[in-house]
Amino acid sequence: MLEIHKSIVLDENRKPIAVQIPIEEFERMEEVIENYGLSRLMDEVADDEQLSVQEAKHFYRSLKEDVES
């Protein structure tokens, strides 16, 4: 499990209003979330039609042409 060293920021009434964490831990949390999202996306498209290399090249060329025009 990812260990998080957090500091609670309080307002003048001692009410918690924010949390501070070291930047390295924040970056690790971002990486974990991005990997989870990528994994979910890969699962969603696992059964989609796959293109051959030639079909993929043709498809990406057509995208480039659409952007340039």
Protein Blocks (a to p, Z undefined) as FASTA:
>chain_A
ZZddddddddfkopafbdcddfklmmmmmmmmmmmmmmmmmmmmmmpccddfklmmmmmm
mmmmmmmZZ
